[in-house]
Amino acid sequence: MTAGDAVVVIGAGPAGAGTALRLAQLGCRVFLFEKRATPRGKVCGGCLHRRGLTLLEAWGVAGVCRRAGAVVLNGAELATPWGAVAWPRAHGVAVDRVRFDAALIDEAKRHGVLFRDRASVRVRAFDPGEQSWAYTVDGSETQTARVIVVADGVAGSSLAEVQGFTMRRRPRSRVGAAARLPGNAMDVPHGVVRMHYAAVDYVGVVRRADGDLDVAAAISPERLRSERRVARLVADVLAESGAGGRVQAAALEADWSLTPPFTVSRERVAAPGLFVVGDGAGYIEPFTGEGMTWALHAAGRAARIAAGSIKGELSAGAAALRWSRAVRSQRWKAQTRCRAMQAMLQRPTVMLAAVRAARCWPWLRLPAWSKSPDTAGAWA
Ligand SMILES: Cc1cc2nc3c(=O)[nH]c(=O)nc-3n(C[C@H](O)[C@H](O)[C@H](O)COP(=O)(O)OP(=O)(O)OC[C@H]3O[C@@H](n4cnc5c(N)ncnc54)[C@H](O)[C@@H]3O)c2cc1C
């Protein structure tokens, strides 16, 4: 593949595949590169917010959710060492991340995107004379592109050689972990997201369309230092928040995938001809289950700006400025709630007060399972 005037997109998660798809729909030639073999997994709870669904519908690709075994979410529960509360509503669906990401890539290909997996891309340098970026794929001969979209996630290093784009990891950031557990490990009904919280860490559980359980956890560095086996740490959070012995035993036997510390920020997110989107532009906390929705939202906006730039409707400088502002405003608007949630999660006394207050609220109720013999006695 040679890029020429095509847009190069690095990373085929929701941000990269979504941007590639939208660029193709806007009439651009697009090369999408993914460093891993696909279909590939991603540590994620798989909950896609209604706003994400609306975007997929607007792009004409709502079918990706069906192909990803989407389960409609109609309730959420929070279990803590001090009791449990249930919300009668939840917004969105739970999808299988392997199938969701693969279906989005397929849609991008169907719209003309040229896709290559097992292809690790590194951006090398900007050539001011040619107004283009040099990049290599798996260390191959250098190629050039006028526009590159970087969607390489929290672990991405494709910009390591480009000055000013350093990824900063928050010192006390948690790490993510995910596994699939057998369906009989826990009595979570279809359509309910159950969050287990204990001493600043949490584990989310949702039942998949095939009946198994998708489990995703956020574990603090303090716990990781004291007890390095993630399965044990997840089992501890489940035990401390009142989950039964079956799911703890299943967690200990499961095969866990991990992320690096995931609370990251990027020094800059744009330069002329270069746009960083999705988690690679910054990520806070998965508790509210919005990362995929933010990634899709960013994909739609970045594609419009990048397409404007490649078609000459926007100067490269103006496009970069517009994208930097868009990211800043998204962070401010959408992520404020997430930051507030992060601050609460890191203060167990605040969580205790919030749970006690919530349990007095008639709109919320005690989940039926919290009174089952399996968990009886766990809470006062
Ligand atoms: C524990 C946990 C639970 C979560 N639960 C939810 C949830 O329930 N709902 C939700 O919406 N979000 C959730 N998230 C967040 C969500 O998973 C991310 O926000 C989302 O995947 C971001 O998409 P992305 O495309 O930016 O990055 P990613 O999905 O990480 O994709 C980046 C891709 O880039 C590729 N790549 C990296 N470097 C290169 C390179 N040099 N060349 C080519 N390819 C490269 C990677 O292999 C990867 O495939 C959770 C996150 C964690 C940690």
The ligand as a MOL file (V3000), in Angstrom:
LIG
                    3D

  0  0  0     0  0            999 V3000
M  V30 BEGIN CTAB
M  V30 COUNTS 53 58 0 0 0
M  V30 BEGIN ATOM
M  V30 1 C -11.7500 -1.9900 32.5760 0
M  V30 2 C -12.3710 -1.1830 31.4510 0
M  V30 3 C -13.7430 -1.2840 31.2230 0
M  V30 4 C -14.3350 -0.5190 30.2070 0
M  V30 5 N -15.6790 -0.6280 30.0000 0
M  V30 6 C -16.2780 0.1480 29.0610 0
M  V30 7 C -17.6770 0.0470 28.8120 0
M  V30 8 O -18.3970 -0.7420 29.4280 0
M  V30 9 N -18.2160 0.8570 27.8660 0
M  V30 10 C -17.4590 1.7530 27.1310 0
M  V30 11 O -18.0020 2.4760 26.2940 0
M  V30 12 N -16.1210 1.8230 27.3270 0
M  V30 13 C -15.5160 1.0590 28.2580 0
M  V30 14 N -14.1590 1.1260 28.4210 0
M  V30 15 C -13.3910 2.0560 27.5820 0
M  V30 16 C -13.2930 1.5830 26.1230 0
M  V30 17 O -12.8200 0.2480 26.0830 0
M  V30 18 C -12.3600 2.5170 25.3500 0
M  V30 19 O -12.6850 3.8520 25.6740 0
M  V30 20 C -12.4730 2.3200 23.8370 0
M  V30 21 O -12.0510 1.0490 23.4490 0
M  V30 22 C -11.6300 3.3840 23.1210 0
M  V30 23 O -11.5450 3.1000 21.7650 0
M  V30 24 P -10.2290 3.5060 20.9310 0
M  V30 25 O -10.5250 3.1400 19.5130 0
M  V30 26 O -9.8190 4.8940 21.2450 0
M  V30 27 O -9.0460 2.5920 21.5070 0
M  V30 28 P -8.8660 1.0130 21.4470 0
M  V30 29 O -10.1760 0.3280 21.4300 0
M  V30 30 O -7.8950 0.6880 22.5240 0
M  V30 31 O -8.1750 0.7560 20.0270 0
M  V30 32 C -6.8530 1.1770 19.7500 0
M  V30 33 C -6.2930 0.2460 18.6820 0
M  V30 34 O -5.0660 0.7800 18.1710 0
M  V30 35 C -4.1890 -0.2950 17.9130 0
M  V30 36 N -2.8250 0.2240 17.8510 0
M  V30 37 C -2.0730 0.6990 18.8760 0
M  V30 38 N -0.8640 1.0990 18.4220 0
M  V30 39 C -0.8700 0.8870 17.0690 0
M  V30 40 C 0.0990 1.0850 16.0460 0
M  V30 41 N 1.3100 1.6010 16.3300 0
M  V30 42 N -0.2100 0.7370 14.7780 0
M  V30 43 C -1.4490 0.2060 14.4680 0
M  V30 44 N -2.3880 -0.0160 15.4250 0
M  V30 45 C -2.1100 0.3300 16.6960 0
M  V30 46 C -4.4270 -1.2320 19.1010 0
M  V30 47 O -3.9660 -2.5370 18.8350 0
M  V30 48 C -5.9490 -1.1370 19.2390 0
M  V30 49 O -6.5970 -2.1290 18.4760 0
M  V30 50 C -13.5350 0.3610 29.4120 0
M  V30 51 C -12.1670 0.4410 29.6280 0
M  V30 52 C -11.5820 -0.3220 30.6440 0
M  V30 53 C -10.0920 -0.2190 30.8730 0
M  V30 END ATOM
M  V30 BEGIN BOND
M  V30 1 1 1 2
M  V30 2 1 2 3
M  V30 3 2 2 52
M  V30 4 2 3 4
M  V30 5 1 4 5
M  V30 6 1 4 50
M  V30 7 2 5 6
M  V30 8 1 6 7
M  V30 9 1 6 13
M  V30 10 2 7 8
M  V30 11 1 7 9
M  V30 12 1 9 10
M  V30 13 2 10 11
M  V30 14 1 10 12
M  V30 15 2 12 13
M  V30 16 1 13 14
M  V30 17 1 14 15
M  V30 18 1 14 50
M  V30 19 1 15 16
M  V30 20 1 16 17
M  V30 21 1 16 18
M  V30 22 1 18 19
M  V30 23 1 18 20
M  V30 24 1 20 21
M  V30 25 1 20 22
M  V30 26 1 22 23
M  V30 27 1 23 24
M  V30 28 2 24 25
M  V30 29 1 24 26
M  V30 30 1 24 27
M  V30 31 1 27 28
M  V30 32 2 28 29
M  V30 33 1 28 30
M  V30 34 1 28 31
M  V30 35 1 31 32
M  V30 36 1 32 33
M  V30 37 1 33 34
M  V30 38 1 33 48
M  V30 39 1 34 35
M  V30 40 1 35 36
M  V30 41 1 35 46
M  V30 42 1 36 37
M  V30 43 1 36 45
M  V30 44 2 37 38
M  V30 45 1 38 39
M  V30 46 1 39 40
M  V30 47 2 39 45
M  V30 48 1 40 41
M  V30 49 2 40 42
M  V30 50 1 42 43
M  V30 51 2 43 44
M  V30 52 1 44 45
M  V30 53 1 46 47
M  V30 54 1 46 48
M  V30 55 1 48 49
M  V30 56 2 50 51
M  V30 57 1 51 52
M  V30 58 1 52 53
M  V30 END BOND
M  V30 END CTAB
M  END
